[in-house]
Amino acid sequence: LQNINAFAPPSWALDIGPALHGSAHGALAAATAAAKNLDRALAILERFAHLRAPYFSIRRSTEAGQHRVHLEILVEVEIELKRSLVETVLISVQALLESALGESMSEASFTLPFSEPEYANRYREALSAPVSYAAENPVIATLAFPEAWLELDCPFANESQYQRAKSELEVSERGLDGHDFIVARVEQILEASPGAPPSAEEIARRIYLSRRTLVRRLAESGTSFRSIVEAHSRRRAEQLLADHNLTIAEIGHRLGYTDPANFGRAFRRWFGCSPSAHPARQ
């Protein structure tokens, strides 16, 4: 980013804005777009945004009918780079929230932690809401909008997709812990597999280990390949049950059970009831 700042025009962060649409952020975008309402979408950003931009933290507050999303810069950088970082993150947050809202955020407002730049007129193109400046607050940028927005239903809400994307983010978060890195890599591969779980041999090959080494490394972390697959299948089954367009047989097939009876037995072992009796199916 420092190299870009040295050679590109000062407004370069606004020039790449069109590339920062929601889908550029993977599971983070999927979870925010599929959340039930804007409050849940923001909760995802608050917890997981550091996976995409580790030099920022996000916190929220509400005062006098306004909800505020505060972005705090966690690194010491010169003002030019700070401005570019803030612009990049705010444009990304705006894209994620607009995908959840399904419309422009024209009733919101931005407060930026620096003086008005020479290219400030470009903000009208890049940001959907008015912008003010607070150079006396050099650390925190703020996005504010009516508190009532928090309860707005997201037009693309889908509980099953939300839970799956959230699970993927949780796996990525655990992957930041070096002690459980191999466990997290196995979980990531399982979460990204749409059908039956890959075999231990296949996963070992994908993370450049022998099957024996994979089994040993998982044992050192206090788990086993079978336990991880069982936990993944259990979690995935619960998520899929929330999609009432899928039959029980289809759910079992997606989890790798070609025989519905085998899926039913596994499900009873996991939850103590049949798939049709689980609360997610009611």
TIKEVO-399637 format. One line per 5 residues: for each residue x, y negated, z of C-alpha. Coordinates in Angstrom, 3 decimals, padded with zeros to 6 digits. Each point is the difference from the previous one (the first is absolute). Example, Ala and Ser with C-alpha at 12.3 -4.5 7.8 and 13.67 -1.06 7.14 Angstrom:
% TIKEVO-399637
012.300 004.500 007.800; 001.370 -003.440 -000.660
END
This chain:
% TIKEVO-399637
000.000 000.000 000.000; 002.896 -002.346 000.706; 001.408 000.763 -003.454; -003.370 -000.705 -001.617; -000.231 -003.254 001.922
003.420 -001.036 -001.257; -000.825 000.410 -003.706; -003.786 -000.193 -000.409; -002.234 -003.096 000.085; -001.081 -001.014 003.551
-003.553 001.204 -000.694; 001.035 003.513 -001.100; -002.066 001.647 002.770; -003.136 -001.529 -001.531; 001.022 001.177 -003.468
-000.076 003.659 001.077; -003.374 -000.445 001.685; -001.998 001.891 -002.671; 002.129 003.110 000.688; -000.919 -000.051 003.689
-003.565 001.223 -000.446; -001.350 002.521 002.477; 001.062 003.164 -001.830; 003.654 -001.053 000.226; -000.100 000.884 003.698
-000.946 003.670 -000.176; -001.636 001.492 003.084; -000.140 -003.419 001.691; -002.173 -001.308 -002.830; -002.102 003.160 -000.086
-000.750 -000.177 003.728; -000.912 -003.698 -000.011; -002.224 000.330 -003.077; -001.777 003.089 001.344; -000.505 -001.366 003.534
-003.562 -000.366 001.253; 000.305 -003.737 000.582; 002.550 -002.810 -000.048; 000.832 000.463 003.693; 001.125 003.597 -000.604
001.917 -001.086 -003.101; 001.867 -002.613 002.034; 000.695 002.516 002.754; 001.784 002.114 -002.618; 002.105 -002.985 -001.056
000.774 -000.894 003.603; 001.242 003.505 000.766; 001.671 001.062 -003.247; 001.062 -003.084 -002.008; 003.557 000.364 001.325
000.328 003.132 -002.157; -000.118 -002.297 -003.061; 001.602 -003.157 001.439; 002.142 000.856 003.048; 001.189 -003.602 000.348
-003.508 -001.097 001.105; -002.407 000.908 002.758; -003.740 -000.674 -000.070; -002.254 -000.861 002.933; -003.529 -001.372 000.175
-002.000 -002.411 002.124; -003.464 -001.570 000.034; -000.848 -003.528 001.145; -002.970 -002.302 -000.562; -001.601 002.243 -002.596
003.187 000.372 -002.022; 001.984 003.233 -000.301; 003.720 -000.456 -000.576; 002.576 002.372 -001.423; 003.451 -001.078 001.203
003.089 001.108 -001.928; 003.176 -000.324 002.050; 003.397 000.070 -001.690; 002.340 002.400 001.801; 003.269 -000.973 -001.679
002.071 -003.196 -000.025; 000.196 -001.324 -003.565; 000.554 -003.355 -001.691; -003.107 -002.040 -000.766; 000.004 000.726 -003.748
-000.021 003.748 000.544; -002.523 -000.303 002.832; -002.350 -001.818 -002.348; 000.311 002.745 -002.616; -000.539 002.747 002.599
-003.100 -001.693 001.387; -001.443 -000.564 -003.472; 000.588 003.621 -001.021; -001.602 001.436 003.134; -002.982 -002.381 000.000
-000.789 000.719 -003.643; 000.148 003.720 000.775; -002.243 -000.362 003.067; -002.444 -002.092 -002.004; -000.148 002.668 -002.735
-000.613 002.750 002.558; -002.736 -001.941 001.795; -001.711 -001.073 -003.211; -000.078 003.639 -001.088; -001.766 000.759 003.298
-002.367 -002.970 -000.303; -000.675 000.528 -003.679; 000.153 -003.749 -000.621; 002.213 -003.091 000.215; 001.074 -001.360 003.403
-000.870 -003.593 -000.876; -001.444 -000.704 003.465; 003.263 000.968 001.705; 003.037 -002.230 000.591; 003.763 000.433 000.206
002.475 -001.774 002.293; 003.607 000.368 -001.132; 003.028 -000.411 002.343; 001.938 -002.522 -002.091; -000.369 -003.397 -001.672
-001.922 -000.372 -003.237; 002.252 001.172 -002.885; 000.356 -001.827 -003.320; -002.056 002.673 -001.766; -002.887 -000.113 002.531
-002.521 -000.480 -002.822; 000.733 003.600 -001.024; -001.661 001.230 003.212; -003.373 -000.854 -001.503; 000.666 002.648 -002.658
001.568 002.637 002.256; -002.123 -000.270 003.143; -003.788 -000.015 000.072; -000.272 -002.371 002.975; 001.224 -003.425 001.188
003.565 -000.294 001.331; 001.421 -002.180 002.796; 003.534 -000.227 001.392; 001.450 000.191 003.516; 003.752 -000.493 -000.202
000.079 -000.404 003.784; -000.992 003.681 000.271; 002.860 001.586 -001.973; -000.788 003.643 000.803; -003.702 000.762 -000.460
-002.215 -000.275 -003.082; -003.761 000.241 000.505; -002.972 001.086 -002.071; -003.347 -001.136 001.485; -003.557 000.858 -000.998
-003.500 000.097 001.578; -000.292 002.545 002.820; -003.254 001.264 -001.538; 002.012 001.485 -002.860; 001.310 002.719 002.324
-003.309 001.865 -000.119; -000.423 -000.255 -003.762; -000.354 003.424 -001.603; 002.764 000.735 -002.489; -001.480 000.776 -003.438
002.356 002.961 -000.551; -000.382 001.503 003.484; 000.571 003.741 000.048; 000.619 001.664 003.374; 001.667 003.081 -001.472
002.446 -002.035 -002.101; 000.611 -002.375 002.918; 000.915 002.838 002.352; 002.275 001.634 -002.536; 001.867 -003.240 -000.757
000.265 -000.745 003.729; 001.448 003.479 000.578; 002.569 -000.648 -002.718; 000.989 -003.274 001.666; 000.310 001.735 003.368
002.279 002.587 -001.557; 002.153 -002.757 -001.527; 000.170 -001.735 003.355; 001.178 003.185 001.699; 002.597 000.344 -002.731
001.764 -003.070 001.399; 000.950 002.130 003.001; 003.231 001.771 -000.967; -000.545 002.851 002.467; -003.148 001.100 -001.806
001.105 -000.877 -003.516; -000.330 003.524 -001.440; -003.407 000.450 001.635; -001.120 -003.309 -001.506; 001.273 000.961 -003.464
-001.968 003.266 000.114; -003.102 -001.902 001.122; 000.465 -002.577 -002.785; 000.152 002.711 -002.658; -003.094 001.691 001.416
-001.925 -003.289 000.123; 000.919 -000.717 -003.632; -001.119 003.450 -001.191; -003.607 -000.165 -001.282; -000.669 003.738 000.047
001.266 003.020 001.887; 003.023 -000.730 002.209; 003.370 000.739 -001.673; 001.946 002.965 001.328; 002.919 -000.294 002.388
002.316 000.946 -002.875; -001.397 -002.783 -002.205; 000.282 -002.653 002.708; 003.513 001.136 000.943; 001.025 -000.342 -003.652
-001.482 -003.497 -000.215; 001.970 -001.231 003.010; 003.182 001.796 -001.111; 000.145 002.595 002.759; -000.093 003.766 000.036
-003.132 001.544 001.450; 002.039 001.333 002.915; 001.430 -003.446 000.783; -003.461 -001.576 -000.218; -001.392 002.537 002.473
002.929 -000.589 002.357; -000.264 -003.799 -000.167; -003.734 000.130 000.712; 000.626 002.307 002.955; 002.556 -002.476 001.357
-002.780 -002.612 -000.073; -002.298 002.318 001.956; -002.311 001.032 -002.829; -000.330 002.378 -002.956; -001.055 -000.189 -003.629
-003.194 001.926 000.748; -000.915 -002.380 002.840; 000.489 -003.053 -002.212; -002.085 001.501 -002.818; -002.752 000.964 002.463
-000.090 -003.531 001.440; -000.072 -001.495 -003.496; -002.785 002.327 -001.181; -002.025 -000.649 003.149; 000.305 -003.774 -000.416
-000.709 000.156 -003.738; -003.059 002.220 000.514; -001.471 -002.519 002.429; 000.618 -002.839 -002.434; -001.576 001.848 -002.938
-003.063 000.946 002.025; -000.851 -003.705 000.189; -000.449 000.035 -003.795; -003.530 001.383 -000.359; 000.418 000.286 -003.765
002.256 003.016 000.587; -001.400 003.414 000.837; 001.576 002.101 002.747; 001.344 002.388 -002.648; 001.597 -002.893 -001.905
001.668 -001.257 003.163; 001.393 003.448 000.724; 001.283 000.289 -003.561; 001.774 -003.358 000.251; 001.780 001.308 003.073
001.113 003.141 -001.792; -002.716 002.401 001.201; -001.378 001.817 -003.040; -002.258 002.087 002.257; -002.576 -002.146 001.879
-000.128 002.618 002.776; 003.720 -000.460 000.692; -000.487 -003.755 000.151; -002.906 000.447 002.411; 002.111 002.170 002.321
002.886 -002.474 -000.073; -002.382 -002.885 000.657; -001.516 001.741 003.036; 003.503 000.573 001.335; 000.778 -003.708 -000.380
-003.240 -001.545 001.274; -001.998 002.764 001.689; -002.955 -000.420 -002.379; -000.952 000.529 -003.628; 000.720 -002.751 -002.578
-003.712 -000.819 -000.352; -000.328 -000.477 003.784; 002.955 -002.396 000.331; -000.985 -003.601 000.977; 001.709 -001.393 -003.118
-002.522 001.880 -002.123; -003.087 -001.283 001.817
END
